[in-house]
């Protein structure tokens, strides 16, 4: 259980760092991104461990990665603003 928890937290940190590194122009502050990624990974690991208890470490880390990526996707802002052009009369 300790290995699953620490592995999920490290996986969340890695996913948060990679997301901020690649998409920093579309994400809020680094602290918010990293904390959201870790919280999502811990929650995903907990849910996966609760649902598939005897399955092992790999499914738990996979669930952690999925929920962490989903929670990070909620922080993304649009790449550019939508511009509305008025139609000529």
KAVEN-V51355 format. One record per backbone hydrogen bond with DSSP energy under -0.5 kcal/mol. NH is the residue of the N-H (numbers start at 0). CO is the residue of the C=O. Records with the same first field share a line. If there is no record, write none. Layout:
# KAVEN-V51355
NH->CO, CO
This chain:
# KAVEN-V51355
4->0
5->1
6->2
7->3
8->4
9->5
10->6
11->7
12->8
13->9
14->10
15->11
16->12
17->13
18->14
19->15
20->16
21->17
22->18
23->19
25->22
26->22, 23
32->28
33->29
34->30
35->31
36->32
37->33
38->34
39->35
40->36
41->37
42->38
43->39
44->40
45->41
46->42
47->43
48->44
49->45
50->46
51->47
54->51
55->52
59->55
60->56
61->57
62->58
63->59
64->60
65->61
66->62
67->63
68->64
69->65
70->66
71->67
72->68
73->69
74->71
75->71, 72
76->25
84->82
